[in-house]
Amino acid sequence: MSAHCHHHDHEHEAGAAEVPGYRRVLWIALAVNALMFGVEIGAGLVSGSVSLLADAIDFFGDAANYGLTLAVLGMHATWRARAAQVKAASMLVFGILVLGKAAWAIGQGVAPEPVTMGLVGALALAANVGVAVLLYSYRSGDANMRAVWLCTRNDAIGNVAVMLAALGVFGTGTLWPDVIVAIGMAALAISAGWTVMRQARGELDVHKAA
């Protein structure tokens, strides 16, 4: 994933609504994320895993973000940039909530059940890789499209981390691998949220100056 932002002439840039197939891909992504939110919430509560609950909250946030993206498709670039700001804010809030949940888990001191963590993490990874493949061609658009791609990329990375945490919990019998992964997921969400927020602000500044 390229780390730089694409600040070229947005008046001549094709809007997301004009990109063939993008709307259909977003509907698929929304359905997959809503389904996986339900699966991971249940698995996280049953297993006691902070990282699974964190990933479930992320799935919920992504489903809402895909819905927001669908709502602003075809609108002026200013509205798409504002939608990207909302998404960025949701990523930042998600990161903060996960940090709080990790702190609570440390206070409880109970290790999660690793088998459920690993199996559900693998299922979530398969779901997110599928969505990421569909979205890969649209990763370099405006801030709104960039936010969608970053959310999906972060999910796939988080799923791999949950599976590694499950192995760590199984091997050590402690909660620390789970908590460490949850904190890492929070840091990734905060970093991505800040990246999208900066690009969206830059795009809004360009349109205000035009």
N, C-alpha and C positions, 0 to 999 in steps of 0.2 A: 504494500500500500504506500503510495507516494505521500510524503509528509507535507509537501508544499500545497498552497492553495491556488486555485485557478481564477485569477482576477482579470480575465480578458473582457472584451466588449460584450456586456450582457444584453444589450439591445438587439444584437445580432445572433445571440446564442439561442439555439432551439430550446423551448421550454420543455419541461419533463413530460407534459401532456402530449407533445408532438413526437416523442421518442417511441418508435414502434414497440408494442408489447409491454411497456413499462407499467401501465395500469393493471394489466392482467397479472403480472409478476407480484405487484403489491397486494392484490387480493389473495393470492396464494400465500404470501408471506404472513399476512394478517391472520389467516385461518390456521396456519401451522403454529404461529406464536400463541394464539389464544388456546389452542388445544394443549400445547406443552406447558402453558401456565397452570392449567388444571392438574396435569399429571405431576408436575414438580412440586406444587403446593402440597398435594397429598403425600407424595414420597418424602418431602422434607419434614413434614409433621410426624410421619410414621418413623423415619430413621433418626430424627433429631439433628439433621445436618444443617448447619448454618449456610454452607456454600450452596446447597440445593435450594434452600429458601431464597437466598440471594439471587440465584439464577432464575427462580420462578418469578420473583418481582421484576427482574429484567425482561423476562418474556412478556409479562403484562404491560410493562412500559413500552416495549417494542410494538406490541399489537396496537396500543393506543397511538403510537407514532406513525405506524403505517396507515391507520385510519385518518390521521391528521394530514398526512401526505396526500392521500386520495382526495381529501376535501379541498386542498389548495391547488391541485393539478389544473392547469389551464389559466390560473390567476396570474396577475402581474408579478414580476420578479420580486417586487417589494414585499408582497404578501408571502411569497415562498420563503424569503429570507426571514421574515418574522416567525413563520412556522418553524424554521430551523432553530431560531432562538428558543422557542418553547421546548423543542426536543433537547437542545443543549442543556436547558435548565433541568429537564427531567433526568438527564444523565447525571448531572451534578447532585441532585437531590437523592437519586438512587445510591450514589457512592457514599453519601453521608449516612443514609439509613442503614446501609450494610455495615459501615464502621460501628454504628451504635449496636446493631444486632450481634456483631462479633464480640464487642465488649461485654454484652449480656451473657453470651455463651461462655466466655472466660470465667465470669462470676459463678456460673452454674457448675462448671468443671466436669460435665458428663460427656463422654465420648459418643459420637454418633454410630449408627449401624452401617458398616462399610459396604456390604453386599448390595443393598438397595441403592446406596450412593453411586456405586460403579455402574450398575445396570441402567439406572435412569440417566446417569451422565452420558453413557454410550448412546442411548436413544435420543437424547437432546442433541448430542453432537451430530448424529445422522441427520436430524431435522434441520439443524442450522447450516450444515455443509450444503445440503440441498438448496436451501434458500440463498446462501452465499453464491453458489454457482449461478443461480438465476439472476442475481443482482450484480454480478461482477462486471458486466459490460456497461453498467450505469454508474460506476463508482466515481467518475471524474466530472460529474456535472456540477450544478450549482450547490450552495451550502445545504439546501434541502435534500438533494440526492446524496450528497456526501454524508449527511447525518444518517440516512437510511443504511448506507453501506457500512459505516463505522459501527452502528448498532449490531448489525449482523456479524461483522468480523469479530467484535468483542464477545459476542455470544459463543461463537465457535471456540475461541481461545479459552473462555470460561469453562466450557464443557470439558475440554481436555484437562484443565486444571482440577475440576471436580473429580474426574476419574483418577488423577494422580493423588489427590487428597484421600480418596477412598483406599487406595493402596497404602498410603501412609498411615491412615487410621488402623487398617487391618494389621499392618506390621508392627505398629508401636502400641496400639491399644489406648492411645490418648486422643484428645480432641484437637491438638495443636495443628496437625496438617490441614484439617478442615477450616480452622480459624485463619490460618495463614493464607490459604487460598481465597477465603472470603474477603480478607483485607486487600489482597492483590486485585481481586475483581473490582473492589471499590475504587482503588487507585486508577485502574484502567478506565472505569466509567468517568471519573473526575477529569482525567487527562483528555479523553475523547470529547467530553462536554465542553471543556475549555477551548479545544481546537475548533469545534463547530461554531461556538459562540463568537470567536474572533473572526472567522470567515464571514459569518452572517452579518456582523457589524460592519465589516469592510464592504460587503455588497450593498448594505443600506446606505453607507456613506457615498458610494459611487452613484447611486440612484438619486440621492438628495442633491448631489452636486450637478447632476445632469440637467 
